């Protein structure tokens, strides 16, 4: 909270309505915990894809290939199994988010508010200007490119030509945490969490709101204490969709009606994943928890990464995997959370959780611009 207070003062002096750069600093990070290294994680390949600066870039996997982008505007295709860049194009402008993939398309966003679409050969298809800060990874589904703007708007663009199909507007509260969270699309529905603790269900074709529900409610007497923002992606688990809020709670809702099924008090800005009837969530303190997905009961809690700003979790085989602010990748046993292995990258922050490459491999992209394909042996 002391760190938050400092940035609140800076934000107010600058006349901003969001608190930015709260997390991700590698200063004053606790030492690496001592562990009994059970195995050496495999690094199958690595590529230099360009630095992300203060933005968050995430690789995309489509049709057996990996696609990556950088802040400087480079977009590239990489062989998924052995690495190696097969083509590279220059967007001609600084990029702020990417890379989204779907329906044979690649989508990135620029610093000056443009959405740019490419085919899988690197040929640009169209660009569409949106006035606003584009920080989130676009999504492509059901013939629609979904783009989220920092001010609370979500646009649906025609994937053929970038024409605007619909726009959803959400009114952000007076003070909120700067978020890079985008949207999740499942079964024709867009799910998005917002500042103020709301989760919204939107029809992907029309932009019509199906329902909106409260993940968390603001508490406290100051604006700082009353922040209760969903700053990570929702997850969809069979008949429920769940989201977690910073200074709020984790809550699961009925997909069809938005009725609350269960909730529990957990604060997180990094996010969570659901896998085989279990949730794995990273708390705002840096703890990683395993929860039962039917009622949220705690199965285990790993506290050894506190203060190292771990990412949202990823599940590979018998392990839960997170990155941290100094570029380490940590492996925990899925059964009990025991910290059993770690791998080193380039020493720069990993700001987004590992991304699935295939059943045996996953990807992590560092702020310094290196992309790693990893696995547990």
Phi, psi and omega in degrees: 000329177296320178297316179300318183298319179301313182287334174298316178299314180298319180295319181292323178295328181274356181074026183267158176253000178236150174263117184249163176055036178288326188233154178112354175285138181264007179281147177055039178272135178302155179297156175300134177290147175285130179225161169269104185292108184282333179201165176260114179302145182271131169255104186286322175195165174214150179221148173271111184253000179102144185290155179258352183055230182271359180270171180244114178247140185228134177290157176237147179242127182206130177052044175076012180230158176253136178238138183220159179219164180226167179298327182286352174107004179278136176235134185216157175250136183232138175297131190285326187271327183236001183078184182102124181279126180262334169203159181214134177231157178252121181291344178080013178199164178287138180256150182243345182198151176154170011242135176264146182218148177168150179055033179076013181245157172236136184227133175229168179233149185252164178299331182265018171085028178253145172257126183240131182244140181228157170270180186285354175264359180093006179278129180287134181263315180193168170220149183223127182274129175234123179284110180153170182273120182255102184250345190258153179290125177293159175236148178234122181199140174055038177079010184234136171263121183256124184234133181251138181252149184299338182275005177107354179276148171233128181252141169251118182247145177293126184292344181284320186220001179082004180296138180290127177261321181198165175217137174248135182242126175241135182273110178291149175292174185299326180226132180210164176277133177296123189238142175258006183292136178260232181226163172242136179244127180213127175051047175078012184232136175263128176246132181217136173261152188226165169300145185090357172086020181266146170240129186237139175250125187231138175290126187292332183278322188248341185080005179289141180278124175281314177193161169222142185223159182268114172287317182212155177244145181291138176226159177108174185255337180256162178299325179295314180292336185271001174294127176214075190254142170275109186248011180224173183284140169294164174234145181250126184228098179055256185259007180229151173239136188232150177215157180230141185247146171288131187057036182220236182210169170262129183222142179241139186232152174296130184299320186285319188245343182082012179288141179293130177262309175202165177204161172206155185282105173218133178256130181209140169248343182277321176114195190208175175216152175243138182204119175051057175070012177233145170260146171232124188225144176258122182280168181291345176274346182102006173284149173245128185241143169256127184234152170283130187281351181275333181215354177086012179295140180286126176266321176199164180217121179257116186254359188286350180256012179304134178084352180264005174053056179296152180283181169297150184282162172224147180248124173231114181055242185266014188232148169257130189238136173223154168261171178221182189288345176254014173083014176272148176247121186251140179245127175241148176291131182294333184286322186222000178081004181298131181279113192242346181196160172206159178229150181257143175247229185267004177089354178265161186299143166260113191256355180225143183299159178306149183245136181294130172260311172202192184299335187248348188228154175221167184240142168229139178241129182266160176298329179289348172107017178253138180247128184240136169258121187232165176201159168268135182294000000 
